[in-house]
Amino acid sequence: MTDPQPRRRLVLASQSPARLGLLRQAGLAPEVLVSGVDEEAVTAPAPAELALALAEAKASVVAAKPEVHGALVIGCDSVLDLDGRALGKPADAEEAIARWKAMRGRAGTLQTGHCVWDTASGRHVSATASTVVRFGEPTDAEIAAYVASGEPLYVAGAFTLDGRSAPFIDGIEGDHGNVIGLSLPLLRRLLAELGTGITELWAPAED
């Protein structure tokens, strides 16, 4: 028997394994198509606006590709707002160490921009989710060991909530998924604005 309303294709315009993992854990099965956007060329006056501009740029580039026509495209980008500065991925280990020494014992706000394009209708919606992160006080030796692991060089803000730096995070205020890379509640609201319920995108349960 043919399904009268086949599930919409979902495309993630990000190479982040953390974002892909969050979507899969929520019952979704997105394809991945990296945008190739030059992030250094995107500017904005404030961290939250930069995160949103980057997400919109990534989603729009992928949505314009003919092979995704008819799909829903999700673009996301995260930056850490510390003292009004947007901190993305550190350039090298030296910067990561300096970053952690500046963050410890303090709080920053993880800003994640979200943009969803409906390539069938040409409509798109976007918004930024914010989560306050309270950093602990790792010792210089702990910071050096963490940076030596390589993990902070690949993530916005030089930390993760679900990785080796988890013991150095005292707590958060807001959506934990947003810190990992994508706010599922915000994604649900954006999809609803486009007329799609998130449960309509759930992949069939495996036997």
C-alpha positions in Angstrom: 0.0 0.0 0.0 1.5 3.4 -1.0 1.8 6.1 1.6 -0.4 9.0 0.3 1.9 11.5 2.1 5.5 10.4 1.8 7.9 11.8 4.4 9.6 15.0 3.3 13.4 14.9 2.6 15.4 16.5 5.3 18.8 17.9 4.5 21.3 19.1 7.1 23.6 21.9 5.7 26.3 21.1 8.3 29.2 18.7 8.7 28.8 18.7 12.4 28.5 15.1 13.8 27.0 16.5 17.0 24.1 18.1 15.1 23.5 15.0 13.0 23.5 13.0 16.2 20.9 15.2 17.9 18.6 14.9 14.9 18.9 11.2 14.7 18.3 10.8 18.4 15.1 12.8 17.9 13.8 10.3 15.3 14.9 12.2 12.2 17.0 10.9 9.3 18.6 13.8 7.6 20.9 13.7 4.6 24.0 15.8 5.0 25.2 18.3 2.4 27.9 20.7 3.4 27.5 24.3 2.2 31.1 25.3 1.8 30.3 28.8 2.9 33.4 30.9 3.7 32.6 31.7 7.4 35.3 34.4 7.6 33.5 36.4 4.9 30.3 36.6 7.0 30.1 39.5 9.4 27.5 40.9 11.9 27.6 43.5 14.7 26.8 41.1 17.5 27.5 37.4 18.3 23.8 36.4 18.1 23.4 38.1 14.8 26.6 36.5 13.5 25.3 33.0 14.4 22.1 33.7 12.6 23.8 35.2 9.5 26.0 32.1 9.3 23.1 29.7 9.6 21.1 31.6 7.0 24.1 31.7 4.6 24.7 27.9 4.9 21.0 27.0 4.5 20.5 29.3 1.5 23.5 27.9 -0.3 22.4 24.3 0.1 18.7 25.2 -0.6 19.7 26.7 -4.0 21.2 23.4 -5.1 18.9 21.7 -7.7 19.5 18.2 -6.2 17.7 19.2 -3.0 14.6 20.7 -4.6 11.5 19.7 -2.6 13.5 19.1 0.6 13.6 20.9 3.9 17.0 22.3 4.5 18.4 23.0 8.0 21.3 25.4 8.5 22.9 26.0 11.9 25.9 27.8 13.3 27.1 28.4 16.9 29.3 31.0 18.5 30.1 31.8 22.1 29.3 35.3 23.3 31.9 36.2 25.9 32.0 39.9 26.8 30.2 40.8 23.6 32.8 39.0 21.4 31.9 36.1 19.1 34.2 33.2 19.7 34.0 30.4 17.1 36.5 27.6 16.7 40.0 28.5 18.0 42.7 28.9 15.3 45.2 26.7 17.2 46.1 25.1 20.5 47.7 28.3 21.8 44.4 30.2 21.2 42.4 27.4 22.8 44.5 27.5 25.9 44.2 31.3 26.2 40.4 30.9 25.6 39.9 28.5 28.4 42.0 30.6 30.8 39.7 33.5 30.0 36.5 31.5 30.4 37.2 29.6 33.6 35.1 30.7 36.6 32.9 32.8 34.3 29.7 32.5 32.2 29.2 33.0 28.5 26.2 32.7 26.2 26.2 30.0 23.5 24.3 31.5 20.5 23.1 29.1 17.8 21.5 30.4 14.7 18.9 28.2 13.0 17.5 28.6 9.5 15.1 26.2 7.8 14.3 26.5 4.1 11.4 24.8 2.4 12.7 24.4 -1.1 9.3 23.3 -2.4 7.6 26.7 -1.5 10.7 28.9 -1.5 9.9 30.1 2.1 12.4 30.2 4.9 12.4 31.0 8.6 15.2 31.6 11.1 15.9 32.4 14.7 18.7 32.2 17.3 18.6 30.2 20.5 20.7 31.3 23.5 22.0 29.2 26.4 24.1 30.5 29.3 27.1 28.3 30.1 28.8 28.5 33.5 32.4 27.4 33.2 34.2 25.7 36.1 37.8 26.3 37.1 40.0 23.7 35.5 43.7 23.9 36.5 46.3 24.9 33.9 47.3 21.3 33.7 43.7 20.2 33.0 43.4 22.9 30.3 46.6 21.8 28.7 45.5 18.1 28.8 42.2 19.0 27.3 43.6 21.1 24.5 46.2 18.3 23.8 43.2 16.0 23.1 42.4 18.1 20.1 38.7 18.2 20.8 38.4 22.0 21.4 40.0 22.9 18.1 36.9 21.6 16.2 34.0 23.2 18.2 32.7 26.7 18.7 33.8 28.2 21.9 36.5 25.6 22.3 34.4 23.3 24.5 31.7 20.7 24.3 28.9 19.8 26.7 29.0 16.1 25.8 32.7 15.5 25.5 36.0 15.7 27.4 35.3 19.2 28.7 32.0 18.2 30.3 33.7 18.0 33.8 34.7 21.6 33.4 31.2 22.9 32.9 29.4 23.7 36.1 26.0 24.2 34.6 23.8 25.8 32.0 20.7 27.9 31.8 18.6 26.9 28.8 18.5 24.2 26.2 21.4 21.8 26.4 21.0 20.7 22.8 21.6 24.2 21.8 25.0 24.0 23.3 25.7 20.8 21.6 24.8 22.4 18.3 21.0 22.5 17.6 17.9 23.4 19.6 15.3 20.8 18.9 12.5 22.9 20.5 13.4 25.8 18.3 13.6 23.6 15.2 10.1 22.3 16.0 8.8 25.8 16.1 10.5 26.8 12.9 9.2 23.8 11.0 5.7 24.6 12.3 5.9 28.1 10.9 6.5 26.4 7.5 3.5 24.2 8.0 5.4 21.0 8.8 5.0 19.1 12.1 8.2 17.5 13.4 6.5 14.2 13.9 5.7 14.1 10.2 9.5 13.8 9.6 10.1 10.9 12.0 11.9 8.0 10.3 10.0 4.7 10.6 10.9 2.7 13.7 13.3 -0.1 13.1 12.1 -3.6 13.7 
